[in-house]
Amino acid sequence: MPAPTLNRTQTAYLTHCGGCHGIEGVSGPTFVPMLRDTVGTFACSEEGRRYLVQVPGVSMSLIRDDQELADVMNFVLFTLGGKSTPATAKPYTAAEIHEWRQSPMSVTDFMERRAHILQNAVAACQTHKPT
C-alpha cells in the first residue's frame, strides 16, 4: 500500500507549525496551545479571527505568500479546529492575512491577552449557538 501524501497546505503546516503545535494539532504539555478541536472557538469573534493571524508565529511566519498562509490558516481552522469551529466561520482571505500580519502582537503579557480574547470568543460562541 502506498504511503499517503500531503498536499501543499498540509506540508506548509507541518513544516512551519507542526513542530510546536503537533502534526495533528496536538501539542505536548507545554505553553504551546493545542489546536485540535479547540482553535475554532476563536472564529466566533472578529477579534479572535484577527488574533490567530497576529500571533507572532503566524504574522512573522516564513510563509511569506499571503494566499498560502490563508490556506494554512483555513486548514488549521476548519480541519484541525474540527468540532470547535462554528458552522458560521468565514475562511481567511489573502487580503485579511496581508492586512493583519502587518500588526503582529507585541504585548508584554501575551498569555493574559490570549485569555481575554478567548473569553470574548467563547461568549460570542454562546450567543450565536443555534437553539
C-alpha positions as CSV (number, residue, x, y, z in Angstrom):
1,M,0.0,0.0,0.0
2,P,1.5,3.4,-1.0
3,A,2.2,5.9,1.8
4,P,-0.2,8.8,2.0
5,T,1.0,12.1,0.6
6,L,0.4,15.6,1.9
7,N,-0.8,18.5,-0.2
8,R,1.0,21.8,-0.3
9,T,-1.0,23.3,2.5
10,Q,-0.6,20.3,4.8
11,T,3.1,20.3,4.1
12,A,3.4,24.0,4.9
13,Y,1.6,23.5,8.2
14,L,3.8,20.5,9.1
15,T,7.0,22.4,8.1
16,H,6.2,25.7,9.8
17,C,3.7,24.9,12.6
18,G,3.7,21.2,13.3
19,G,7.0,21.2,15.3
20,C,5.4,23.1,18.1
21,H,1.6,22.5,17.6
22,G,2.0,18.9,16.7
23,I,1.4,17.1,13.4
24,E,-2.3,16.6,14.2
25,G,-2.6,19.9,16.1
26,V,-2.0,18.2,19.5
27,S,0.9,19.9,21.3
28,G,2.7,18.4,24.2
29,P,2.3,19.5,27.8
30,T,3.8,23.0,27.3
31,F,2.7,26.6,26.9
32,V,2.1,26.0,23.2
33,P,-1.7,25.9,22.7
34,M,-3.4,22.7,21.4
35,L,-5.2,23.4,18.1
36,R,-7.1,20.1,17.7
37,D,-10.8,20.7,18.4
38,T,-10.1,23.9,20.2
39,V,-8.8,26.6,17.9
40,G,-12.1,27.1,16.1
41,T,-13.5,28.9,19.1
42,F,-11.5,32.0,18.2
43,A,-13.6,32.2,14.9
44,C,-16.7,33.2,16.9
45,S,-15.4,36.8,17.1
46,E,-13.7,39.1,14.7
47,E,-11.2,39.9,17.4
48,G,-10.4,36.1,17.8
49,R,-10.0,35.6,14.0
50,R,-7.6,38.6,13.8
51,Y,-5.7,37.3,16.9
52,L,-4.9,34.0,15.2
53,V,-3.2,35.9,12.4
54,Q,-1.5,38.4,14.6
55,V,0.2,36.0,17.0
56,P,4.0,36.2,16.2
57,G,4.3,32.7,14.9
58,V,1.8,33.4,12.2
59,S,2.3,37.1,11.5
60,M,6.0,36.6,11.2
61,S,5.9,33.2,9.6
62,L,8.4,32.3,7.0
63,I,5.3,31.6,4.8
64,R,5.5,35.0,3.1
65,D,2.8,34.4,0.4
66,D,-0.5,35.7,1.9
67,Q,-2.6,33.2,0.0
68,E,-0.5,30.3,1.1
69,L,-0.7,31.5,4.7
70,A,-4.5,31.9,4.3
71,D,-4.7,28.3,3.1
72,V,-2.7,27.1,6.1
73,M,-4.9,29.1,8.5
74,N,-8.0,27.7,6.9
75,F,-6.6,24.2,7.3
76,V,-5.9,25.0,11.0
77,L,-9.4,26.5,11.5
78,F,-11.5,24.0,9.5
79,T,-9.6,20.8,9.7
80,L,-7.7,20.9,13.0
81,G,-10.3,23.1,14.6
82,G,-12.8,20.3,14.0
83,K,-15.9,20.5,16.2
84,S,-14.7,23.7,17.8
85,T,-15.1,25.7,14.6
86,P,-18.6,27.2,14.3
87,A,-20.6,26.5,11.2
88,T,-20.7,30.2,10.5
89,A,-16.9,30.6,10.5
90,K,-15.6,32.5,7.5
91,P,-12.5,31.3,5.7
92,Y,-9.5,33.6,5.8
93,T,-8.7,35.6,2.7
94,A,-5.2,36.6,1.4
95,A,-6.3,40.3,1.9
96,E,-7.1,39.7,5.6
97,I,-3.8,37.9,6.1
98,H,-1.9,40.7,4.3
99,E,-3.5,43.4,6.5
100,W,-3.4,41.7,9.9
101,R,0.1,40.3,9.7
102,Q,1.3,43.9,9.3
103,S,0.5,44.4,13.0
104,P,1.9,41.4,14.9
105,M,1.0,41.1,18.6
106,S,3.7,42.6,20.8
107,V,2.1,42.7,24.3
108,T,4.1,42.1,27.4
109,D,1.6,39.7,28.9
110,F,0.8,37.6,25.9
111,M,-1.0,34.8,27.9
112,E,-3.3,37.3,29.6
113,R,-4.2,38.9,26.3
114,R,-4.9,35.5,24.8
115,A,-7.1,34.5,27.7
116,H,-9.1,37.8,27.4
117,I,-9.6,37.3,23.6
118,L,-10.6,33.6,24.1
119,Q,-13.0,34.6,26.9
120,N,-14.7,37.1,24.5
121,A,-14.8,34.5,21.7
122,V,-16.4,31.8,24.0
123,A,-19.0,34.3,25.0
124,A,-19.7,35.1,21.3
125,C,-19.9,31.4,20.5
126,Q,-22.6,31.0,23.2
127,T,-24.5,34.0,21.9
128,H,-24.6,32.6,18.3
129,K,-25.3,29.0,19.1
130,P,-28.4,27.6,17.3
131,T,-31.2,26.7,19.6
